[in-house]
């Protein structure tokens, strides 16, 4: 028991280390490396809670440590990726001054701030045992990692610019703390009628990823297409959650 009780916290620390590596890689413009370690951190994040419940060693320390690790991997790391992107993105003529060049990159850390708010809210919100209120931080981090890793050439082209990037940052910060219910991939039973939305989402994701990988083989761009597929899956998740919320209110 003395050994097994440390397993969940060890896994959580692996998540934290992945977040630190992803952050360092992002500041060095190694977007693919950063995204891989965000995904690896998400893998550890999934299994730390699972192992704690399986071993019966859940406790308040594990909860706090998990939030701190998530803050780094899913808050600071994507912020670092966006920060670096702001240093290479195009700026329109009216913003082509040292003031904007120096200011705009730091707006990326709004993602970290709102991720902290999201995690703190999750820890005290009794409504979020079976689902989420607002966008989960791992989904937000994976979206940014996948988008930047796969579409840097577009994001730094004349068709995109710093104000557009800032608008995306603000929109996703709002999604993190908004009062919109979003489903979690937790199954109390495997029945279709109880999990229709989740099954439909998973089927769509499989189709998207299969198409992305197939197209990647054809064009010899497997990783890039896979990242775009992952980003598309996050968008589908948001659309389905928001659509369900709107139709439910009506």
N, C-alpha and C positions, 0 to 999 in steps of 0.2 A: 504493500500500500504506500509506503514511503516513497517508492520510485514512481509508481503509476500516477500519483497525484500531481507530479510535475510535468507529465506528458502534454496535457492541453496547453499549459503556459509556455512550454518549449515550442510547440507548434505555432502559438501566437507570436513568439519572438522571431520565428522564421519569417512570418508575415511582415513583421516590423523591419527585419533586415532587408527583405525584398524591396520594401518601400524606400529604404535608405539608398539602396543600389539604384533603383529606378530614378530617384531624385538626382543623384549624382550623374547618371547617364544622360538625363534630360538636359541638365545644365551644360553638358558637353556635346549637345546636338546629336546624341545617339538615341534617336527616337525609337527605333526598333528594339534596342536593348531595354530601354525604359518600359516599353509596352509589355515585353516578355516578362519582366519582373513584376509588373502590375498584375498580369495574369497569374503568375506563380504565387503572388501574395494572396490573390483571391482564392486560389486552391487551398492554401494553408488556412485562410479565414473560414472556409467552409468546414474544414476538418477539425479545427480547434474546438468549436462548439459541439460538434458531433462526438468527438472523443471524450469531452467533459461529461456529456450526458451518458455515454456508454459506460464510462468508468465510475460514474456517480461521484464525481469530484468537483462539481460546479460550485462556485463561490463568488463573493463580491470582488475579490482581487482579480479573478479571471475576467469578469465583466469589464472592469476598469482598464485592465491591460489590453483587452481586445479593442476597446474604443481608442486607446492611444495608438495602437498599431494601425488600426483602420485610418486614423487621422493622417498618419504619415503616408501609407500606401495609396489611399483613395482620396486624400485631400491635398497633401503637399506635392506628391509626385506628379499628378496631372497639372497642378499649378505650375510646376517647374517646366513641364513640356510646353504649356501655353506661353509662359514667360519667354522661353527661348524662341518660340515661333514668332512672338511679337518683335523680336530683334531682326527678323529676316522678312517679315511680311511687308507688302507694299503700303505706302502711305499716300493719301490723296494730296493734291497740291496745297490745300489750305492747312494741312497738318505737317507739311514738310519743313519742320523746324526742330532744333535741338530740344525744345521744351517737350514736344509730343514724343520724340524719340526716347527721351529719358523717362517720361511719365507713363506712357501706355503699357510697357511690359509689366509694371508693378500692379496693374489692374488684374493680372492673372491670379493674384493671390486672394482675390474675392472668392475664388473656388475653394481655397483652403478654409477661409473664414466661414463660408456657408456650409461646407462639409462638417466643420466643428459644430455648428448650430444643429445640423441634421442629426449628427451622432448623439449630441446631448439630448435632443428632443426624443430620439428613439429610446434612450435609456430610461426616461421617466414617463413616457406615453403608454398608458395601459391599453390603448386601442391597437397596438402594433404587434400583438402576439402571433397572429395568423396572417397578417399582411402588412403593408407599409402605408404610411401617410406621407406623401412626397417621394421623390426619386431616391432609391437606395444609393449610398455613396459608391459601392463597387460598380454598379451599372454606369454611373456618371464617369468614373475613372476609366472604365473599359471603353466607353464611347470615345472619350478624348484620346486615349491611347491608340485605339484603332483608327480613328479619323486622321490624326496627325501622322501616324506611321504609314498609312496608305495613300494619303492625298496631299503630302507636303508640296509637291510640284504645283498642284492647283491652288492651294492655300497661299502660296507665295507668288502666284501669277498675277497679271494685271486684272484678271476677272474677279479677284478677291482683294480685300484690303483691311487695314487695321480697324476701321469703324465696324465692318461686318463681323470681325473676330470679337470685338468688344460686345456687340449685340448678342452673339452666341454665348459668351461668358455670362452676361446678365441673365439671359433666358434660362440657362441651365442652373444658375444660382437660385433663381426663383423656383425652378422645378424641385430643387433639393428640399425646400422648406414650405412648399405650397400645401394646402389642405386637400389635396386630391388623393383618394385611396388608390394604391397600386398593388397588384396581386404579387404574392410571393410563391415561389415554386416549392411549397410545402404540401405534402399529401397526407391527409388523415386516413383516406381510403383511396383505392385505385379506381373507383367507379367513375364512369364517364360523366354521369349526370352531376356529380359533385365537383368535377374538375374540368368541365368543358372548356373554359377559357384557357386554362393552363395547357391542356392537350392541344388545343388549336394553335396556341403560341409555339409549342414545341415542334409541332408538325411544320409550321411555317418556317421556323428557324432551320430545321433539317433541310427543307427544300432550298432555302436561301444559301446555306453553307455548301450543299452539294453542287448547286449551280455555280457558286463562286469558285470552288475548287476545280470543277470541270473546266470553267472558263480560264482559270489560272494555268491549267495544264496546256490548254490550246495555245495561249499567248505567252507561255513561259513566265508567268507572273503569279505564281501560286500564293506566296506570302501576301503580296499586295491585295490580291483578290479576296483572300481569306479575311484580311483585316477589314476590308470594305463590307464583306458579308457580316462580320461580327458587329460593325457599327450599324448596319441595316437592321440586325436583330434587336439592338437596343432601341432603335427608332420604332420598330414594330411594337415592342413592349410598351413604349410611351403612348403610342397611338391607341393601342388596345385598352390600356388603363384609363386614359383620358376619355376615350369614346364610351367606355362602360360607365364612367362617372357621369358623363353628360346625359346619356340615355337613362340612367338610373334616376337622375334628378327630374327628368321629364316624366 
